[in-house]
Amino acid sequence: MSRMNMVQAINSAMDIMLSRDPNVVLIGQDIGYFGGVFRCTDGLQRKHGEHRVIDAPIAEGGIVGSAIGMGVNGLRPVAEIQFADYIYPGCDQIISELARLRYRTAGDFFAPVTIRTPCGGGIRGGQTHSQSPEGIFTHLCGVKVVMPSNPYDAKGLLIASIEDDDPIIFFEPKRIYNGPFDGDPHKSATPWSTHPKGEVPSDYYTLPIGRAEIVRAGEEVTVLCYGTMVHVCQAAADHAEIDAEIIDLRTLSPLDVPAIVQSVEKTGRCVVVHEATRFSGYGAELAATVQEECFYSLEAPILRVTGWDTPYPHAFEWDYFPTKSRVAAALEKVLEMA
Amino acid sequence: MTRKPRLHIPLPPARPGADPDFSYVERVAAGEVARPDPHTRIRELSNDLIWRMVGVLDDEGVATGPWDPQLDLEHLIFGLRHMIETRLYDDHMLRMQRQGKISFYMKSRGEEAVAVAAAMALKPSDMLFPSYRVQGLQIARGRNLVDLMCQCLSNSKDMCKGRQMPVMYHWKRGNIFSISGNLTTQYPQAVGWAMAAAIKGEDDVAAVWIGEGSSAEADFHHAMTFASVYRAPVILNIVNNQYAISTFQGTAGGEHLPFAARGPGYGIPGIRVDGNDFLAVYAVTAWAAERARSGTGATLIELLTYRMDAHSTSDDPSRYRPKNEPEAWPYGDPVERLKRHLIKFGQWSESRHSTLIEEVQKQVEAEWQQAVSYGTMTEGPFLDKNELFEDVYADMPNHLILQRQQMLEYDDLREGH
């Protein structure tokens, strides 16, 4: 075991897979010699060569499109889109091609592409460096969507993603690359070395895609969250002194429905939290699923705490970002209801 | 007097009721353009490759000039036969669509050489990324027509298991990729495939086709950039058949320079070739394949041709172009031109040609009978509808298992229930 932050854990996952599987290649902007703008590929080109860690032109459609072709020709590409906010030029290739290639060819062709991309706010990135577009991709049939909340999960899930024969959109919440963040920007940053999930095996391991994890057991209310919000929700439950059961979904699609149902049937209450905007957001799917599966266990309406339905702001970031106090207020409200 | 910009709207030369006017298509005599060594650096290539046009067969059917691939008789007859097979297959499938046996079809009449000659100039292990109008690739690579027909019928032997509309074939074993209705997506995919071949140190090349209309898509730019940057072993074809449904090639940007001219801006050689000249298409494809296979890099080929029939069975070209325009195309018909070439040298005759057509026609009809024995849209055997949920993922996730159960509970609307 060694202490790693999320960047190092992600780097380690790719390093191991480049060593284990000659068909693994990385492609993305600034990932090669420079090592990536967030340093996730630092040193990998030097170690594994320019033909395996490939600097790409600024063309997300070309990165995804060429990764599909590489996948069809037997490689296992890991494409980096520098910010999730820049993934849209690649969306035709993701939505119309990558997600549906296996289906449209009845399994004859597929492309085992992993697309890594940093997402989410809290870094003063404004509307072009802070978005959380996961709901666009969970709406697709044929891709899996993963978002880890800590270094240990990030490494195990990224290795599993690279080995998976299905396409994976792997979102990396960049606010927690260097340490868990409870939503309070005025507190000094906490490093991962102080967190149990900052203990990461140096060697190969995988975590199963499609499994949620209860990160805090509780009896009063179930909180469904992922990414940075896992830490915000834990802080909120502590702050409000509420016995909340917090579930880190980890894989957004396919969803671990049994884990959710088991918890909500126990607590009878549910709050859904994400950074992404609210209307037609991923939280709506979670709320609908809970309502369909657990209606007779519910003692109160399901509440959502999300980003507001505006573009991501720069100056008003902390009014937009779902903070500890907003989540705590929702937890208190859902306990007062009915 | 002040001058102001005025928005330019490209207009086709002739609308219905007018006489066809192909004065915008420059006439270039066969054999005029020199053939450079395929390893020549792009800076040293002549602009004649772009501004003029590579041709081999002259008006008399004589092969002339440096691009003559000097194919033997067996290859020429193979090419002729497969162009005819493509055409008769198309004709048959159009009739079947008109009779309601299939939902949709797209013919390639006039463009058979574009596909058949290119397939013949490449190795069987080279990977082809087709558009929807190069069915000749499949046929020249020896695909059973029954397989293509079953796909169009969405029947029990459909290689797509009923998941794609007609003509969206693929052929894993024959190294032909899946066709997408989203245009030009295959361009960067072909480049990526070629990059992978180079990464692995293999000498297979990729070849990819789009129409001139869809060269306007962003994926064209992505593919050209990546092909150039990584010197990918890929052959990038633009089939300029003058029309994107009703929109003539000027609206895709073809008024100013040939589409082949888009290559050099990216650092990729462009070659314009007479797409109705079987020998020229073969020769240019072989040139580009040699360039790619030796590591020199990609080539952009513009194949000048004419879409003789409707875009698809949902289209009516008499609403936007003169009815007799196909006959006026200055570069003729690819099947007739290769036939004339063979006859000119005493290797072929009208009667042998008629016999071949009859033979292929019988073959097409027999294959159709076999195909429909595997089912049609209205008559069984049908595909198992459980297949609807297969292959979304490598392993079926729980929510799809549940949805499949739900579907099976509500099958009362299906015919026969």
Interface residues (C-beta under 8 A of the other chain):
Chain A: V25 H51 R52 I54 A56 P57 A59 G61 G62 V64 G65 S66 A67 I68 G69 M70 G71 V72 N73 G74 L75 P77 P89 D92 Q93 S96 E97 L101 R102 Y103 R104 T105 A106 G107 D108 F109 F110 C141 G142 K144 D164 D165 D166 G210 P254 L255 V257
Chain B: M127 M159 C160 K161 R163 Q164 M168 H170 K172 F177 S178 S180 N182 T185 Y187 P188 Q189 A190 V191 G192 W193 A194 M195 A196 A197 I199 K200 A206 A218 D219 H221 H222 A223 T225 F226 V229 Y230 E387 E390 D391 V392 Y393 A394 P397 N398 H399
